[in-house]
């Protein structure tokens, strides 16, 4: 269950909200009817090996290993 709750009300009921979050509820804390924070339970589990997508998908890795000669000349102030 998700519920919006005013920041002042959340402050007064913090321990109650924590108990409810531990049971799986999520709260959006609002101020002037704008969401300013999300209160939800923390996950203690780490992803298992192979669960995450590699971050280098669709990157041409052939370009990664090749030095950029123009950049090297500019950085090291060398001349050919």
N, C-alpha and C positions, 0 to 999 in steps of 0.2 A: 504494500500500500504506500502511496506517495501523498504527502500532504504539505501544503504551504503553511508556514507559521511565522508570525511577526517576530522580529529580533528580540524585542523586549519580553514577549511572551516566552520565547525560547530560552532566554536567560533565566527567567523565573522557574521554568519547568525542565531545566537541563538534565537533572538526574532521571526524570521520567522519560525524557526523549532518548537518553542513552540506553535505558532498559528496553525501549521499543526498537531502537536501532539494532540492538543485539539479537532481536527476534526477526530481523530482516526488513524492517520498515525504512523508508527513505523520507527525509524532510528537506524542503527547500526553505531556507531562512530568507525572509523578505524585509525590506525597509522601504517605506513609501511605495508599497506595492510593486517593488522591483526585486527580483531574486538577487541576493548578494552572496549566498553560500549554499552548499549542499552538504547535508549531514547524512552519512551512510556508514555502514560497518566497514571496518578494514579487512582486507584479505591477508591472511598470514601464509598463504601458499605461494610458492614460487612456480613459474611455469616449468614444466618438465621438458627435457631435451627434445627438440623437434617440434614443440608446440607453436613457437613463434615463426612468423615468416621472415626469411632473410631480408635484411634491409637493403641489400645490393641487387635485388631483382630488377631486371631490365636496364642495368647499367653495363655499358660496354667495358668490360674489365681489361681489354687489350690496351685501352688508352691509359689506364692507371699505372702500368709498369713502365711506360715510355716517358723519359724526361722531356720537358718542354724546353728546348734549347733557347728560344727567345726569352723566356722567363729566367732561365739560368744566367744568361748574359746580362740581363738587366739587374738581377739580384747581386751577382758577384762582380759586376762592372768589368767583364772580360770582353775582349775583342777577338774576332776570328781573323 
